C-alpha cells in the first residue's frame, strides 16, 4: 500500500514508504540519494527505541529485542555532550523501524544525514532529526547505519 497523506501526518506500511518519505524531506534542502534500513548488528532486529539531540546532531538507537545501543553515523563523537530525548509518535508509540538518509555532495561525500522513523503502532512517518556533515572523508558514515 502506498504512503497515505490525509489531513494529518503521512503514514506508511513498510521500509519503502519510509525511504520515500525521507527522500521527500530533503534535509537542508538537499536531495537524499541513499536511504538505508537500520537493523541491529547484534540480533538483526528491526524494532527500536530512539533518542536524539537536535542541537548536537546525534541519535542513539536501542534495539527493542536485545537492548543493544548503536550510535548513528558520527553520533558517537557527540554523545558525551548530548542531551538525548526519547522519540515518540504523536499517537504515543515509542517503537519504530529506522531509516537513515544520506544527502551527498558533488565529491560523493556525505553532506547531510536524516533519521527517519516509522511508528509501529500506527505507521506514522517522520524525520525526527537531521544534521549537517562538514568534514571529509565521510565514507565511514555510510557503514554506521
PATINU-166142 format. One record per atom (N, C-alpha, C): x, y negated, z; residue in three letters; atom name. Coordinates in pm, whole numbers, plus 50000, padded with zeros to 5 digits. Example, Ala and Ser with C-alpha at 12.3 -4.5 7.8 and 13.67 -1.06 7.14 Angstrom:
c1=51319&c2=50569&c3=50780&rest=ALA&atom=N
c1=51230&c2=50450&c3=50780&rest=ALA&atom=CA
c1=51320&c2=50330&c3=50780&rest=ALA&atom=C
c1=51285&c2=50225&c3=50708&rest=SER&atom=N
c1=51367&c2=50106&c3=50714&rest=SER&atom=CA
c1=51290&c2=49997&c3=50787&rest=SER&atom=C
//
This chain:
c1=50085&c2=50118&c3=50000&rest=UNK&atom=N
c1=50000&c2=50000&c3=50000&rest=UNK&atom=CA
c1=50090&c2=49876&c3=50000&rest=UNK&atom=C
c1=50056&c2=49775&c3=49922&rest=UNK&atom=N
c1=50141&c2=49655&c3=49916&rest=UNK&atom=CA
c1=50127&c2=49569&c3=50041&rest=UNK&atom=C
c1=50215&c2=49472&c3=50051&rest=UNK&atom=N
c1=50209&c2=49375&c3=50160&rest=UNK&atom=CA
c1=50070&c2=49309&c3=50158&rest=UNK&atom=C
c1=50016&c2=49289&c3=50279&rest=UNK&atom=N
c1=49887&c2=49222&c3=50292&rest=UNK&atom=CA
c1=49910&c2=49084&c3=50353&rest=UNK&atom=C
c1=49862&c2=48981&c3=50285&rest=UNK&atom=N
c1=49871&c2=48845&c3=50336&rest=UNK&atom=CA
c1=49731&c2=48786&c3=50336&rest=UNK&atom=C
c1=49677&c2=48768&c3=50454&rest=UNK&atom=N
c1=49546&c2=48706&c3=50464&rest=UNK&atom=CA
c1=49565&c2=48572&c3=50533&rest=UNK&atom=C
c1=49476&c2=48535&c3=50622&rest=UNK&atom=N
c1=49490&c2=48408&c3=50692&rest=UNK&atom=CA
c1=49596&c2=48413&c3=50801&rest=UNK&atom=C
c1=49636&c2=48530&c3=50843&rest=UNK&atom=N
c1=49736&c2=48545&c3=50948&rest=UNK&atom=CA
c1=49871&c2=48584&c3=50891&rest=UNK&atom=C
c1=49952&c2=48649&c3=50973&rest=UNK&atom=N
c1=50086&c2=48691&c3=50927&rest=UNK&atom=CA
c1=50079&c2=48802&c3=50823&rest=UNK&atom=C
c1=50187&c2=48813&c3=50748&rest=UNK&atom=N
c1=50197&c2=48920&c3=50649&rest=UNK&atom=CA
c1=50208&c2=49053&c3=50720&rest=UNK&atom=C
c1=50151&c2=49158&c3=50659&rest=UNK&atom=N
c1=50160&c2=49291&c3=50715&rest=UNK&atom=CA
c1=50203&c2=49389&c3=50606&rest=UNK&atom=C
c1=50272&c2=49495&c3=50650&rest=UNK&atom=N
c1=50317&c2=49597&c3=50556&rest=UNK&atom=CA
c1=50318&c2=49733&c3=50621&rest=UNK&atom=C
c1=50341&c2=49834&c3=50537&rest=UNK&atom=N
c1=50334&c2=49973&c3=50583&rest=UNK&atom=CA
c1=50466&c2=50046&c3=50588&rest=UNK&atom=C
c1=50570&c2=49991&c3=50524&rest=UNK&atom=N
c1=50695&c2=50067&c3=50516&rest=UNK&atom=CA
c1=50813&c2=49973&c3=50497&rest=UNK&atom=C
c1=50932&c2=50033&c3=50482&rest=UNK&atom=N
c1=51054&c2=49953&c3=50467&rest=UNK&atom=CA
c1=51051&c2=49869&c3=50339&rest=UNK&atom=C
c1=50996&c2=49921&c3=50232&rest=UNK&atom=N
c1=50991&c2=49844&c3=50107&rest=UNK&atom=CA
c1=50915&c2=49713&c3=50127&rest=UNK&atom=C
c1=50807&c2=49718&c3=50204&rest=UNK&atom=N
c1=50731&c2=49597&c3=50233&rest=UNK&atom=CA
c1=50816&c2=49499&c3=50315&rest=UNK&atom=C
c1=50888&c2=49552&c3=50414&rest=UNK&atom=N
c1=50974&c2=49467&c3=50496&rest=UNK&atom=CA
c1=51085&c2=49405&c3=50411&rest=UNK&atom=C
c1=51146&c2=49483&c3=50323&rest=UNK&atom=N
c1=51253&c2=49431&c3=50236&rest=UNK&atom=CA
c1=51199&c2=49320&c3=50146&rest=UNK&atom=C
c1=51080&c2=49338&c3=50092&rest=UNK&atom=N
c1=51018&c2=49234&c3=50009&rest=UNK&atom=CA
c1=50997&c2=49107&c3=50090&rest=UNK&atom=C
c1=50950&c2=49121&c3=50212&rest=UNK&atom=N
c1=50927&c2=49005&c3=50298&rest=UNK&atom=CA
c1=51058&c2=48931&c3=50328&rest=UNK&atom=C
c1=51163&c2=49006&c3=50360&rest=UNK&atom=N
c1=51294&c2=48944&c3=50389&rest=UNK&atom=CA
c1=51345&c2=48868&c3=50267&rest=UNK&atom=C
c1=51329&c2=48926&c3=50149&rest=UNK&atom=N
c1=51372&c2=48857&c3=50026&rest=UNK&atom=CA
c1=51291&c2=48729&c3=50005&rest=UNK&atom=C
c1=51164&c2=48732&c3=50037&rest=UNK&atom=N
c1=51079&c2=48614&c3=50021&rest=UNK&atom=CA
c1=51118&c2=48503&c3=50119&rest=UNK&atom=C
c1=51166&c2=48539&c3=50236&rest=UNK&atom=N
c1=51202&c2=48443&c3=50341&rest=UNK&atom=CA
c1=51314&c2=48348&c3=50298&rest=UNK&atom=C
c1=51419&c2=48396&c3=50236&rest=UNK&atom=N
c1=51532&c2=48318&c3=50187&rest=UNK&atom=CA
c1=51592&c2=48225&c3=50292&rest=UNK&atom=C
c1=51655&c2=48283&c3=50392&rest=UNK&atom=N
c1=51719&c2=48204&c3=50499&rest=UNK&atom=CA
c1=51816&c2=48103&c3=50441&rest=UNK&atom=C
c1=51812&c2=47983&c3=50494&rest=UNK&atom=N
c1=51900&c2=47877&c3=50447&rest=UNK&atom=CA
c1=51871&c2=47835&c3=50305&rest=UNK&atom=C
c1=51762&c2=47886&c3=50247&rest=UNK&atom=N
c1=51727&c2=47855&c3=50109&rest=UNK&atom=CA
c1=51799&c2=47940&c3=50006&rest=UNK&atom=C
c1=51872&c2=48041&c3=50052&rest=UNK&atom=N
c1=51949&c2=48126&c3=49961&rest=UNK&atom=CA
c1=51879&c2=48258&c3=49935&rest=UNK&atom=C
c1=51877&c2=48304&c3=49812&rest=UNK&atom=N
c1=51813&c2=48433&c3=49783&rest=UNK&atom=CA
c1=51890&c2=48548&c3=49847&rest=UNK&atom=C
c1=51814&c2=48642&c3=49898&rest=UNK&atom=N
c1=51871&c2=48763&c3=49960&rest=UNK&atom=CA
c1=51890&c2=48866&c3=49850&rest=UNK&atom=C
c1=52015&c2=48910&c3=49830&rest=UNK&atom=N
c1=52044&c2=49009&c3=49727&rest=UNK&atom=CA
c1=52037&c2=49152&c3=49778&rest=UNK&atom=C
c1=52058&c2=49171&c3=49907&rest=UNK&atom=N
c1=52071&c2=49306&c3=49960&rest=UNK&atom=CA
c1=51997&c2=49316&c3=50093&rest=UNK&atom=C
c1=51911&c2=49415&c3=50107&rest=UNK&atom=N
c1=51844&c2=49442&c3=50233&rest=UNK&atom=CA
c1=51870&c2=49588&c3=50269&rest=UNK&atom=C
c1=51917&c2=49608&c3=50391&rest=UNK&atom=N
c1=51947&c2=49744&c3=50437&rest=UNK&atom=CA
c1=51858&c2=49781&c3=50554&rest=UNK&atom=C
c1=51808&c2=49902&c3=50548&rest=UNK&atom=N
c1=51728&c2=49955&c3=50658&rest=UNK&atom=CA
c1=51821&c2=49998&c3=50770&rest=UNK&atom=C
c1=51789&c2=49956&c3=50891&rest=UNK&atom=N
c1=51872&c2=49991&c3=51005&rest=UNK&atom=CA
c1=51825&c2=50123&c3=51063&rest=UNK&atom=C
c1=51921&c2=50211&c3=51091&rest=UNK&atom=N
c1=51892&c2=50335&c3=51163&rest=UNK&atom=CA
c1=52002&c2=50355&c3=51267&rest=UNK&atom=C
c1=51967&c2=50419&c3=51377&rest=UNK&atom=N
c1=52061&c2=50440&c3=51487&rest=UNK&atom=CA
c1=52175&c2=50530&c3=51441&rest=UNK&atom=C
c1=52296&c2=50487&c3=51467&rest=UNK&atom=N
c1=52413&c2=50567&c3=51429&rest=UNK&atom=CA
c1=52431&c2=50689&c3=51518&rest=UNK&atom=C
c1=52367&c2=50686&c3=51633&rest=UNK&atom=N
c1=52381&c2=50797&c3=51728&rest=UNK&atom=CA
c1=52280&c2=50909&c3=51699&rest=UNK&atom=C
c1=52152&c2=50873&c3=51678&rest=UNK&atom=N
c1=52048&c2=50976&c3=51664&rest=UNK&atom=CA
c1=51967&c2=50964&c3=51535&rest=UNK&atom=C
c1=52001&c2=50869&c3=51449&rest=UNK&atom=N
c1=51928&c2=50842&c3=51324&rest=UNK&atom=CA
c1=51786&c2=50791&c3=51347&rest=UNK&atom=C
c1=51755&c2=50745&c3=51468&rest=UNK&atom=N
c1=51623&c2=50690&c3=51496&rest=UNK&atom=CA
c1=51597&c2=50563&c3=51417&rest=UNK&atom=C
c1=51470&c2=50531&c3=51398&rest=UNK&atom=N
c1=51432&c2=50413&c3=51321&rest=UNK&atom=CA
c1=51331&c2=50326&c3=51396&rest=UNK&atom=C
c1=51323&c2=50344&c3=51528&rest=UNK&atom=N
c1=51234&c2=50265&c3=51612&rest=UNK&atom=CA
c1=51318&c2=50193&c3=51716&rest=UNK&atom=C
c1=51299&c2=50059&c3=51726&rest=UNK&atom=N
c1=51390&c2=49979&c3=51807&rest=UNK&atom=CA
c1=51320&c2=49872&c3=51889&rest=UNK&atom=C
c1=51386&c2=49835&c3=51996&rest=UNK&atom=N
c1=51358&c2=49714&c3=52070&rest=UNK&atom=CA
c1=51468&c2=49617&c3=52027&rest=UNK&atom=C
c1=51436&c2=49489&c3=52014&rest=UNK&atom=N
c1=51529&c2=49394&c3=51957&rest=UNK&atom=CA
c1=51537&c2=49270&c3=52044&rest=UNK&atom=C
c1=51659&c2=49223&c3=52070&rest=UNK&atom=N
c1=51681&c2=49096&c3=52137&rest=UNK&atom=CA
c1=51765&c2=49008&c3=52046&rest=UNK&atom=C
c1=51737&c2=48877&c3=52048&rest=UNK&atom=N
c1=51807&c2=48784&c3=51960&rest=UNK&atom=CA
c1=51840&c2=48655&c3=52035&rest=UNK&atom=C
c1=51937&c2=48582&c3=51982&rest=UNK&atom=N
c1=51968&c2=48447&c3=52026&rest=UNK&atom=CA
c1=51986&c2=48363&c3=51900&rest=UNK&atom=C
c1=51890&c2=48276&c3=51873&rest=UNK&atom=N
c1=51896&c2=48191&c3=51754&rest=UNK&atom=CA
c1=52010&c2=48092&c3=51759&rest=UNK&atom=C
c1=52042&c2=48041&c3=51876&rest=UNK&atom=N
c1=52148&c2=47941&c3=51890&rest=UNK&atom=CA
c1=52285&c2=48000&c3=51859&rest=UNK&atom=C
c1=52313&c2=48116&c3=51913&rest=UNK&atom=N
c1=52443&c2=48181&c3=51890&rest=UNK&atom=CA
c1=52446&c2=48255&c3=51756&rest=UNK&atom=C
c1=52330&c2=48286&c3=51702&rest=UNK&atom=N
c1=52325&c2=48362&c3=51578&rest=UNK&atom=CA
c1=52367&c2=48505&c3=51599&rest=UNK&atom=C
c1=52287&c2=48577&c3=51678&rest=UNK&atom=N
c1=52320&c2=48718&c3=51702&rest=UNK&atom=CA
c1=52196&c2=48797&c3=51738&rest=UNK&atom=C
c1=52209&c2=48929&c3=51723&rest=UNK&atom=N
c1=52100&c2=49020&c3=51754&rest=UNK&atom=CA
c1=52157&c2=49150&c3=51808&rest=UNK&atom=C
c1=52087&c2=49206&c3=51906&rest=UNK&atom=N
c1=52124&c2=49335&c3=51964&rest=UNK&atom=CA
c1=52004&c2=49427&c3=51950&rest=UNK&atom=C
c1=52027&c2=49542&c3=51888&rest=UNK&atom=N
c1=51922&c2=49638&c3=51860&rest=UNK&atom=CA
c1=51939&c2=49756&c3=51957&rest=UNK&atom=C
c1=51830&c2=49797&c3=52023&rest=UNK&atom=N
c1=51833&c2=49910&c3=52115&rest=UNK&atom=CA
c1=51741&c2=50019&c3=52062&rest=UNK&atom=C
c1=51798&c2=50137&c3=52039&rest=UNK&atom=N
c1=51721&c2=50249&c3=51987&rest=UNK&atom=CA
c1=51617&c2=50293&c3=52090&rest=UNK&atom=C
c1=51495&c2=50305&c3=52045&rest=UNK&atom=N
c1=51385&c2=50348&c3=52131&rest=UNK&atom=CA
c1=51405&c2=50492&c3=52179&rest=UNK&atom=C
c1=51465&c2=50576&c3=52096&rest=UNK&atom=N
c1=51480&c2=50718&c3=52128&rest=UNK&atom=CA
c1=51596&c2=50748&c3=52222&rest=UNK&atom=C
c1=51715&c2=50692&c3=52193&rest=UNK&atom=N
c1=51834&c2=50730&c3=52271&rest=UNK&atom=CA
c1=51893&c2=50614&c3=52352&rest=UNK&atom=C
c1=51836&c2=50495&c3=52339&rest=UNK&atom=N
c1=51878&c2=50376&c3=52413&rest=UNK&atom=CA
c1=52017&c2=50324&c3=52373&rest=UNK&atom=C
c1=52071&c2=50369&c3=52261&rest=UNK&atom=N
c1=52199&c2=50317&c3=52212&rest=UNK&atom=CA
c1=52180&c2=50172&c3=52167&rest=UNK&atom=C
c1=52268&c2=50084&c3=52213&rest=UNK&atom=N
c1=52265&c2=49943&c3=52174&rest=UNK&atom=CA
c1=52364&c2=49919&c3=52062&rest=UNK&atom=C
c1=52321&c2=49844&c3=51962&rest=UNK&atom=N
c1=52406&c2=49813&c3=51848&rest=UNK&atom=CA
c1=52393&c2=49665&c3=51813&rest=UNK&atom=C
c1=52506&c2=49591&c3=51813&rest=UNK&atom=N
c1=52501&c2=49453&c3=51765&rest=UNK&atom=CA
c1=52496&c2=49452&c3=51612&rest=UNK&atom=C
c1=52420&c2=49360&c3=51556&rest=UNK&atom=N
c1=52405&c2=49348&c3=51411&rest=UNK&atom=CA
c1=52513&c2=49256&c3=51354&rest=UNK&atom=C
c1=52574&c2=49300&c3=51244&rest=UNK&atom=N
c1=52675&c2=49222&c3=51170&rest=UNK&atom=CA
c1=52784&c2=49175&c3=51265&rest=UNK&atom=C
c1=52803&c2=49044&c3=51280&rest=UNK&atom=N
c1=52910&c2=48992&c3=51366&rest=UNK&atom=CA
c1=52859&c2=48953&c3=51505&rest=UNK&atom=C
c1=52744&c2=49005&c3=51545&rest=UNK&atom=N
c1=52684&c2=48969&c3=51673&rest=UNK&atom=CA
c1=52772&c2=49002&c3=51793&rest=UNK&atom=C
c1=52852&c2=49107&c3=51785&rest=UNK&atom=N
c1=52938&c2=49144&c3=51898&rest=UNK&atom=CA
c1=53032&c2=49030&c3=51935&rest=UNK&atom=C
c1=53068&c2=48948&c3=51837&rest=UNK&atom=N
c1=53157&c2=48834&c3=51863&rest=UNK&atom=CA
c1=53089&c2=48723&c3=51941&rest=UNK&atom=C
c1=52956&c2=48727&c3=51950&rest=UNK&atom=N
c1=52881&c2=48617&c3=52012&rest=UNK&atom=CA
c1=52801&c2=48658&c3=52135&rest=UNK&atom=C
c1=52799&c2=48786&c3=52168&rest=UNK&atom=N
c1=52715&c2=48834&c3=52277&rest=UNK&atom=CA
c1=52753&c2=48777&c3=52414&rest=UNK&atom=C
c1=52881&c2=48752&c3=52436&rest=UNK&atom=N
c1=52925&c2=48701&c3=52566&rest=UNK&atom=CA
c1=52859&c2=48567&c3=52599&rest=UNK&atom=C
c1=52839&c2=48483&c3=52499&rest=UNK&atom=N
c1=52779&c2=48352&c3=52520&rest=UNK&atom=CA
c1=52629&c2=48349&c3=52491&rest=UNK&atom=C
c1=52573&c2=48462&c3=52453&rest=UNK&atom=N
c1=52434&c2=48465&c3=52409&rest=UNK&atom=CA
c1=52336&c2=48469&c3=52527&rest=UNK&atom=C
c1=52220&c2=48411&c3=52502&rest=UNK&atom=N
c1=52107&c2=48418&c3=52592&rest=UNK&atom=CA
c1=51999&c2=48495&c3=52516&rest=UNK&atom=C
c1=52009&c2=48627&c3=52519&rest=UNK&atom=N
c1=51922&c2=48711&c3=52437&rest=UNK&atom=CA
c1=51778&c2=48711&c3=52489&rest=UNK&atom=C
c1=51685&c2=48704&c3=52396&rest=UNK&atom=N
c1=51543&c2=48710&c3=52428&rest=UNK&atom=CA
c1=51479&c2=48825&c3=52353&rest=UNK&atom=C
c1=51389&c2=48897&c3=52420&rest=UNK&atom=N
c1=51319&c2=49011&c3=52362&rest=UNK&atom=CA
c1=51227&c2=48964&c3=52250&rest=UNK&atom=C
c1=51229&c2=49034&c3=52139&rest=UNK&atom=N
c1=51138&c2=49005&c3=52029&rest=UNK&atom=CA
c1=51004&c2=49073&c3=52057&rest=UNK&atom=C
c1=50897&c2=49003&c3=52026&rest=UNK&atom=N
c1=50763&c2=49057&c3=52042&rest=UNK&atom=CA
c1=50677&c2=49007&c3=51927&rest=UNK&atom=C
c1=50595&c2=49095&c3=51876&rest=UNK&atom=N
c1=50500&c2=49063&c3=51770&rest=UNK&atom=CA
c1=50387&c2=48978&c3=51831&rest=UNK&atom=C
c1=50320&c2=48897&c3=51752&rest=UNK&atom=N
c1=50204&c2=48824&c3=51803&rest=UNK&atom=CA
c1=50098&c2=48916&c3=51866&rest=UNK&atom=C
c1=50093&c2=49043&c3=51823&rest=UNK&atom=N
c1=49995&c2=49137&c3=51881&rest=UNK&atom=CA
c1=50040&c2=49189&c3=52018&rest=UNK&atom=C
c1=50164&c2=49160&c3=52056&rest=UNK&atom=N
c1=50218&c2=49208&c3=52182&rest=UNK&atom=CA
c1=50312&c2=49327&c3=52167&rest=UNK&atom=C
c1=50316&c2=49387&c3=52049&rest=UNK&atom=N
c1=50404&c2=49501&c3=52025&rest=UNK&atom=CA
c1=50550&c2=49463&c3=52037&rest=UNK&atom=C
c1=50631&c2=49554&c3=52092&rest=UNK&atom=N
c1=50774&c2=49528&c3=52110&rest=UNK&atom=CA
c1=50862&c2=49637&c3=52050&rest=UNK&atom=C
c1=50806&c2=49723&c3=51966&rest=UNK&atom=N
c1=50886&c2=49822&c3=51895&rest=UNK&atom=CA
c1=50873&c2=49797&c3=51746&rest=UNK&atom=C
c1=50987&c2=49809&c3=51677&rest=UNK&atom=N
c1=50996&c2=49767&c3=51539&rest=UNK&atom=CA
c1=51082&c2=49862&c3=51456&rest=UNK&atom=C
c1=51060&c2=49856&c3=51324&rest=UNK&atom=N
c1=51161&c2=49902&c3=51229&rest=UNK&atom=CA
c1=51238&c2=49776&c3=51191&rest=UNK&atom=C
c1=51362&c2=49794&c3=51147&rest=UNK&atom=N
c1=51452&c2=49680&c3=51128&rest=UNK&atom=CA
c1=51512&c2=49682&c3=50988&rest=UNK&atom=C
c1=51516&c2=49566&c3=50926&rest=UNK&atom=N
c1=51586&c2=49546&c3=50801&rest=UNK&atom=CA
c1=51680&c2=49427&c3=50814&rest=UNK&atom=C
c1=51799&c2=49440&c3=50758&rest=UNK&atom=N
c1=51896&c2=49331&c3=50762&rest=UNK&atom=CA
c1=51918&c2=49284&c3=50618&rest=UNK&atom=C
c1=51892&c2=49154&c3=50597&rest=UNK&atom=N
c1=51906&c2=49096&c3=50464&rest=UNK&atom=CA
c1=52034&c2=49015&c3=50454&rest=UNK&atom=C
c1=52097&c2=49023&c3=50338&rest=UNK&atom=N
c1=52223&c2=48953&c3=50313&rest=UNK&atom=CA
c1=52209&c2=48863&c3=50191&rest=UNK&atom=C
c1=52230&c2=48734&c3=50212&rest=UNK&atom=N
c1=52242&c2=48640&c3=50101&rest=UNK&atom=CA
c1=52392&c2=48626&c3=50074&rest=UNK&atom=C
c1=52430&c2=48642&c3=49950&rest=UNK&atom=N
c1=52571&c2=48642&c3=49912&rest=UNK&atom=CA
c1=52605&c2=48513&c3=49838&rest=UNK&atom=C
c1=52733&c2=48473&c3=49846&rest=UNK&atom=N
c1=52777&c2=48357&c3=49767&rest=UNK&atom=CA
c1=52835&c2=48404&c3=49634&rest=UNK&atom=C
c1=52886&c2=48312&c3=49555&rest=UNK&atom=N
c1=52936&c2=48347&c3=49422&rest=UNK&atom=CA
c1=53061&c2=48434&c3=49426&rest=UNK&atom=C
c1=53132&c2=48435&c3=49538&rest=UNK&atom=N
c1=53250&c2=48520&c3=49554&rest=UNK&atom=CA
c1=53214&c2=48657&c3=49611&rest=UNK&atom=C
c1=53084&c2=48688&c3=49618&rest=UNK&atom=N
c1=53033&c2=48813&c3=49671&rest=UNK&atom=CA
c1=53066&c2=48831&c3=49820&rest=UNK&atom=C
c1=53073&c2=48720&c3=49890&rest=UNK&atom=N
c1=53089&c2=48721&c3=50036&rest=UNK&atom=CA
c1=52952&c2=48691&c3=50099&rest=UNK&atom=C
c1=52930&c2=48743&c3=50219&rest=UNK&atom=N
c1=52804&c2=48719&c3=50288&rest=UNK&atom=CA
c1=52795&c2=48571&c3=50327&rest=UNK&atom=C
c1=52686&c2=48508&c3=50290&rest=UNK&atom=N
c1=52662&c2=48367&c3=50320&rest=UNK&atom=CA
c1=52564&c2=48352&c3=50436&rest=UNK&atom=C
c1=52464&c2=48441&c3=50443&rest=UNK&atom=N
c1=52358&c2=48428&c3=50543&rest=UNK&atom=CA
c1=52304&c2=48567&c3=50575&rest=UNK&atom=C
c1=52267&c2=48589&c3=50700&rest=UNK&atom=N
c1=52209&c2=48715&c3=50745&rest=UNK&atom=CA
c1=52070&c2=48687&c3=50797&rest=UNK&atom=C
c1=51975&c2=48772&c3=50760&rest=UNK&atom=N
c1=51837&c2=48762&c3=50808&rest=UNK&atom=CA
c1=51799&c2=48894&c3=50874&rest=UNK&atom=C
c1=51740&c2=48886&c3=50993&rest=UNK&atom=N
c1=51696&c2=49005&c3=51064&rest=UNK&atom=CA
c1=51544&c2=49013&c3=51055&rest=UNK&atom=C
c1=51496&c2=49107&c3=50974&rest=UNK&atom=N
c1=51353&c2=49126&c3=50956&rest=UNK&atom=CA
c1=51304&c2=49244&c3=51038&rest=UNK&atom=C
c1=51184&c2=49229&c3=51094&rest=UNK&atom=N
c1=51123&c2=49334&c3=51176&rest=UNK&atom=CA
c1=50982&c2=49363&c3=51128&rest=UNK&atom=C
c1=50944&c2=49492&c3=51135&rest=UNK&atom=N
c1=50806&c2=49533&c3=51109&rest=UNK&atom=CA
c1=50753&c2=49596&c3=51236&rest=UNK&atom=C
c1=50648&c2=49535&c3=51292&rest=UNK&atom=N
c1=50590&c2=49583&c3=51416&rest=UNK&atom=CA
c1=50527&c2=49720&c3=51394&rest=UNK&atom=C
c1=50555&c2=49813&c3=51483&rest=UNK&atom=N
c1=50499&c2=49947&c3=51471&rest=UNK&atom=CA
c1=50359&c2=49958&c3=51530&rest=UNK&atom=C
c1=50312&c2=49852&c3=51593&rest=UNK&atom=N
c1=50175&c2=49852&c3=51645&rest=UNK&atom=CA
c1=50075&c2=49812&c3=51537&rest=UNK&atom=C
c1=50104&c2=49703&c3=51465&rest=UNK&atom=N
c1=50007&c2=49655&c3=51366&rest=UNK&atom=CA
c1=50065&c2=49626&c3=51227&rest=UNK&atom=C
c1=50194&c2=49652&c3=51206&rest=UNK&atom=N
c1=50254&c2=49633&c3=51073&rest=UNK&atom=CA
c1=50293&c2=49491&c3=51040&rest=UNK&atom=C
c1=50282&c2=49398&c3=51135&rest=UNK&atom=N
c1=50318&c2=49259&c3=51107&rest=UNK&atom=CA
c1=50466&c2=49248&c3=51072&rest=UNK&atom=C
c1=50494&c2=49170&c3=50968&rest=UNK&atom=N
c1=50630&c2=49149&c3=50919&rest=UNK&atom=CA
c1=50679&c2=49012&c3=50963&rest=UNK&atom=C
c1=50807&c2=49004&c3=50995&rest=UNK&atom=N
c1=50864&c2=48874&c3=51031&rest=UNK&atom=CA
c1=51015&c2=48875&c3=51025&rest=UNK&atom=C
c1=51072&c2=48758&c3=51002&rest=UNK&atom=N
c1=51216&c2=48738&c3=51018&rest=UNK&atom=CA
c1=51230&c2=48670&c3=51153&rest=UNK&atom=C
c1=51291&c2=48740&c3=51247&rest=UNK&atom=N
c1=51297&c2=48693&c3=51385&rest=UNK&atom=CA
c1=51420&c2=48609&c3=51414&rest=UNK&atom=C
c1=51521&c2=48621&c3=51334&rest=UNK&atom=N
c1=51637&c2=48531&c3=51343&rest=UNK&atom=CA
c1=51716&c2=48542&c3=51213&rest=UNK&atom=C
c1=51794&c2=48441&c3=51188&rest=UNK&atom=N
c1=51888&c2=48442&c3=51076&rest=UNK&atom=CA
c1=52003&c2=48350&c3=51114&rest=UNK&atom=C
c1=52118&c2=48375&c3=51054&rest=UNK&atom=N
c1=52232&c2=48290&c3=51084&rest=UNK&atom=CA
c1=52329&c2=48285&c3=50967&rest=UNK&atom=C
c1=52398&c2=48172&c3=50962&rest=UNK&atom=N
c1=52495&c2=48145&c3=50856&rest=UNK&atom=CA
c1=52629&c2=48210&c3=50889&rest=UNK&atom=C
c1=52694&c2=48260&c3=50787&rest=UNK&atom=N
c1=52829&c2=48313&c3=50798&rest=UNK&atom=CA
c1=52920&c2=48213&c3=50725&rest=UNK&atom=C
c1=53017&c2=48159&c3=50798&rest=UNK&atom=N
c1=53100&c2=48054&c3=50738&rest=UNK&atom=CA
c1=53248&c2=48091&c3=50737&rest=UNK&atom=C
c1=53275&c2=48217&c3=50714&rest=UNK&atom=N
c1=53414&c2=48263&c3=50706&rest=UNK&atom=CA
c1=53422&c2=48375&c3=50602&rest=UNK&atom=C
c1=53542&c2=48413&c3=50567&rest=UNK&atom=N
c1=53566&c2=48523&c3=50474&rest=UNK&atom=CA
c1=53694&c2=48591&c3=50519&rest=UNK&atom=C
c1=53713&c2=48715&c3=50489&rest=UNK&atom=N
c1=53625&c2=48805&c3=50416&rest=UNK&atom=CA
c1=53509&c2=48855&c3=50503&rest=UNK&atom=C
c1=53406&c2=48904&c3=50436&rest=UNK&atom=N
c1=53285&c2=48945&c3=50508&rest=UNK&atom=CA
c1=53239&c2=49087&c3=50475&rest=UNK&atom=C
c1=53316&c2=49163&c3=50402&rest=UNK&atom=N
c1=53275&c2=49298&c3=50362&rest=UNK&atom=CA
c1=53238&c2=49384&c3=50483&rest=UNK&atom=C
c1=53307&c2=49365&c3=50595&rest=UNK&atom=N
c1=53279&c2=49445&c3=50714&rest=UNK&atom=CA
c1=53137&c2=49424&c3=50767&rest=UNK&atom=C
c1=53077&c2=49309&c3=50738&rest=UNK&atom=N
c1=52943&c2=49280&c3=50787&rest=UNK&atom=CA
c1=52838&c2=49371&c3=50720&rest=UNK&atom=C
c1=52864&c2=49412&c3=50599&rest=UNK&atom=N
c1=52770&c2=49497&c3=50528&rest=UNK&atom=CA
c1=52762&c2=49637&c3=50589&rest=UNK&atom=C
c1=52864&c2=49678&c3=50658&rest=UNK&atom=N
c1=52861&c2=49811&c3=50721&rest=UNK&atom=CA
c1=52811&c2=49805&c3=50864&rest=UNK&atom=C
c1=52786&c2=49686&c3=50915&rest=UNK&atom=N
c1=52738&c2=49671&c3=51053&rest=UNK&atom=CA
c1=52589&c2=49647&c3=51058&rest=UNK&atom=C
c1=52515&c2=49715&c3=50973&rest=UNK&atom=N
c1=52369&c2=49702&c3=50973&rest=UNK&atom=CA
c1=52304&c2=49837&c3=50989&rest=UNK&atom=C
//
